[in-house]
Amino acid sequence: MDELELLKKDWKKKDQDYPKLSYNEIYKMILKKSSSIVKWIFIISLLEFVFWSVISFALKDSKFVEQAKDLNMNNILIPITIISYAILIYFFYLFYKNYRNIISTDTTKRLMENILKTRRTVKYYVYFNLVALVVSTIIGVFYSFNNDTNVSLQLEQASANGEVFKVYALFIAVTILLLAVVIGVLLLFYWLVYGILLKRLNKNYRELKKLEV
């Protein structure tokens, strides 16, 4: 039983030898816990951004990056990267705004509304990251089929042997498998980190509904 539950239990007791906790005291406790959760959501999202930025910088001279240059993918990768960064910065702004809104909340109703907004922002943030990954993969596969000389050579040989469909199917199947593994790892990460924080935030929301009754 956490601190909030103990306080609620004390608040509801009718017979006790010490002063009963007021509605405002329990509300302030929920407000403090909620603001702390939202602050951590903001911090973790920034750390995640820094992590992937470091990975990208570390791989700037990798074979994959060189292949992307050879395929002239920079013409589309650079605009996509700029747009993605702009959207991520907007999400960081929303996370920070949610935090500021919660710590300045002065009513139970507004706190409940801000909790719901935070939940939606996190969900949209996760959806964006997953969609961006899928779109990037599709673009990479498309460019490989149309511009990679090694892939083109394999397709020509397969076409001569009447196995072009087999090569396409194998290439796509491997891509889907790898993509599924990466998405699975990301979903696990998001569930372990943001999922747990949102679960605690949902608990606070339910506690606020009980206070409103």
C-alpha positions as CSV (number, residue, x, y, z in Angstrom):
1,M,0.0,0.0,0.0
2,D,1.6,3.3,-1.1
3,E,1.6,6.6,0.8
4,L,-1.5,7.9,-1.0
5,E,-3.5,4.8,-0.1
6,L,-2.5,5.2,3.6
7,L,-3.5,8.8,3.5
8,K,-6.9,8.0,2.0
9,K,-7.5,5.3,4.6
10,D,-6.7,7.7,7.3
11,W,-9.0,10.3,5.8
12,K,-11.9,8.0,5.7
13,K,-11.6,6.8,9.3
14,K,-14.2,8.3,11.6
15,D,-12.7,7.2,14.9
16,Q,-9.0,8.2,15.3
17,D,-6.9,9.9,17.8
18,Y,-5.3,12.4,15.4
19,P,-6.7,15.0,13.0
20,K,-8.4,13.7,9.9
21,L,-6.8,14.6,6.6
22,S,-8.8,17.0,4.5
23,Y,-9.9,16.8,0.9
24,N,-7.3,19.4,-0.1
25,E,-4.5,17.5,1.6
26,I,-5.3,14.3,-0.4
27,Y,-5.8,16.4,-3.6
28,K,-2.4,18.0,-3.1
29,M,-0.8,14.5,-2.7
30,I,-2.3,13.3,-6.0
31,L,-1.2,16.5,-7.7
32,K,2.3,16.1,-6.5
33,K,2.4,12.4,-7.6
34,S,0.9,13.3,-11.0
35,S,3.3,16.2,-11.7
36,S,6.2,13.9,-10.8
37,I,5.1,11.3,-13.3
38,V,4.6,13.8,-16.1
39,K,8.0,15.3,-15.4
40,W,9.6,11.9,-15.8
41,I,7.7,11.3,-19.0
42,F,9.2,14.5,-20.3
43,I,12.7,13.6,-19.1
44,I,12.6,10.1,-20.5
45,S,11.4,11.3,-23.9
46,L,14.4,13.7,-24.0
47,L,16.8,10.9,-23.0
48,E,15.4,8.7,-25.7
49,F,15.9,11.4,-28.3
50,V,19.5,11.9,-27.1
51,F,20.1,8.1,-27.2
52,W,19.0,7.8,-30.8
53,S,20.8,10.9,-31.8
54,V,24.1,9.5,-30.4
55,I,23.4,6.2,-32.2
56,S,22.9,8.1,-35.5
57,F,26.1,10.1,-35.0
58,A,28.0,6.9,-34.2
59,L,26.8,5.3,-37.4
60,K,27.4,8.3,-39.7
61,D,30.4,6.5,-41.3
62,S,28.8,3.0,-41.3
63,K,28.3,0.9,-44.4
64,F,24.5,1.6,-44.3
65,V,25.1,5.3,-44.5
66,E,27.5,4.9,-47.4
67,Q,25.0,2.7,-49.2
68,A,22.3,5.4,-48.6
69,K,24.6,8.0,-50.2
70,D,25.3,5.7,-53.2
71,L,21.5,5.2,-53.7
72,N,21.0,9.0,-53.6
73,M,18.7,8.5,-50.6
74,N,19.8,11.7,-49.0
75,N,17.5,13.6,-51.2
76,I,14.6,12.1,-49.4
77,L,16.2,11.1,-46.0
78,I,17.3,14.7,-45.2
79,P,13.8,16.2,-45.6
80,I,12.2,13.3,-43.7
81,T,14.8,13.7,-40.9
82,I,14.1,17.4,-40.6
83,I,10.4,16.8,-40.5
84,S,10.8,14.0,-37.9
85,Y,13.0,16.2,-35.7
86,A,10.5,19.0,-35.9
87,I,7.6,16.7,-34.9
88,L,9.7,15.3,-32.0
89,I,10.5,18.8,-30.8
90,Y,6.8,19.6,-30.9
91,F,6.1,16.5,-28.7
92,F,8.8,17.6,-26.2
93,Y,7.0,20.9,-26.1
94,L,3.7,19.2,-25.4
95,F,5.2,17.0,-22.6
96,Y,6.7,20.1,-21.0
97,K,3.4,22.0,-21.4
98,N,1.5,19.1,-19.8
99,Y,3.9,19.2,-16.9
100,R,3.5,23.0,-16.5
101,N,-0.3,22.7,-16.7
102,I,-0.4,20.0,-14.1
103,I,1.8,21.8,-11.5
104,S,-0.3,24.9,-11.9
105,T,-3.6,23.1,-11.7
106,D,-6.0,24.4,-9.0
107,T,-9.1,22.2,-9.3
108,T,-9.7,18.5,-9.4
109,K,-11.6,18.8,-12.8
110,R,-8.7,20.5,-14.5
111,L,-6.2,18.0,-13.0
112,M,-8.3,15.2,-14.5
113,E,-8.4,16.9,-17.9
114,N,-4.6,17.4,-17.9
115,I,-4.0,13.8,-17.0
116,L,-6.1,12.7,-20.0
117,K,-4.2,15.1,-22.2
118,T,-0.9,13.7,-21.1
119,R,-2.1,10.1,-21.8
120,R,-3.2,11.1,-25.3
121,T,0.1,12.9,-25.9
122,V,2.2,9.8,-24.9
123,K,0.0,7.5,-27.1
124,Y,0.4,9.8,-30.1
125,Y,4.2,10.0,-29.4
126,V,4.5,6.2,-29.5
127,Y,2.3,5.9,-32.6
128,F,4.4,8.5,-34.4
129,N,7.7,6.7,-33.6
130,L,6.3,3.4,-34.9
131,V,4.8,4.9,-38.0
132,A,8.0,6.7,-38.7
133,L,9.9,3.4,-38.5
134,V,7.6,1.7,-40.9
135,V,7.6,4.5,-43.4
136,S,11.4,4.7,-43.3
137,T,11.7,1.0,-43.9
138,I,9.3,1.1,-46.8
139,I,11.3,3.9,-48.4
140,G,14.5,2.0,-47.9
141,V,13.1,-1.1,-49.5
142,F,11.7,0.9,-52.4
143,Y,15.1,2.6,-53.1
144,S,16.9,-0.8,-52.8
145,F,14.7,-2.3,-55.4
146,N,15.0,0.6,-57.8
147,N,18.6,1.8,-57.3
148,D,20.8,-0.8,-55.6
149,T,22.9,-2.5,-58.3
150,N,23.3,-5.6,-56.3
151,V,19.6,-6.1,-55.8
152,S,19.0,-5.3,-59.5
153,L,21.5,-7.9,-60.5
154,Q,19.9,-10.5,-58.2
155,L,16.5,-9.7,-59.7
156,E,17.8,-10.0,-63.3
157,Q,19.3,-13.4,-62.5
158,A,16.1,-14.5,-60.8
159,S,14.1,-13.3,-63.7
160,A,16.3,-15.3,-66.1
161,N,15.7,-18.4,-63.9
162,G,12.0,-17.8,-63.5
163,E,12.3,-17.1,-59.8
164,V,11.8,-13.4,-59.6
165,F,8.7,-13.8,-57.5
166,K,10.6,-16.0,-55.1
167,V,13.3,-13.4,-54.6
168,Y,10.8,-10.6,-54.1
169,A,8.9,-12.7,-51.6
170,L,12.0,-13.6,-49.7
171,F,13.3,-10.0,-49.6
172,I,10.0,-8.7,-48.3
173,A,9.5,-11.6,-45.8
174,V,13.0,-10.9,-44.3
175,T,12.2,-7.2,-44.1
176,I,8.9,-7.7,-42.4
177,L,10.5,-10.2,-40.0
178,L,13.2,-7.7,-39.0
179,L,10.8,-4.9,-38.8
180,A,8.5,-6.9,-36.6
181,V,11.4,-7.7,-34.2
182,V,12.4,-4.0,-34.0
183,I,8.8,-3.0,-33.4
184,G,8.5,-5.7,-30.8
185,V,11.6,-4.4,-28.9
186,L,10.3,-0.8,-29.1
187,L,6.8,-1.8,-27.9
188,L,8.4,-3.6,-25.0
189,F,10.5,-0.6,-24.1
190,Y,7.5,1.7,-24.3
191,W,5.4,-0.7,-22.3
192,L,8.1,-1.0,-19.6
193,V,8.7,2.8,-19.4
194,Y,5.8,4.9,-20.6
195,G,3.3,2.1,-19.9
196,I,4.2,1.9,-16.2
197,L,4.1,5.7,-15.8
198,L,0.7,5.9,-17.6
199,K,-0.6,3.1,-15.4
200,R,0.3,5.2,-12.3
201,L,-1.2,8.3,-13.9
202,N,-4.4,6.3,-14.6
203,K,-4.5,5.3,-10.9
204,N,-4.3,8.9,-9.9
205,Y,-7.1,9.7,-12.3
206,R,-9.3,7.1,-10.7
207,E,-8.5,8.4,-7.2
208,L,-9.5,11.9,-8.4
209,K,-12.8,10.6,-9.6
210,K,-13.4,9.0,-6.2
211,L,-12.7,12.4,-4.6
212,E,-15.3,14.0,-6.8
213,V,-18.0,11.6,-5.7
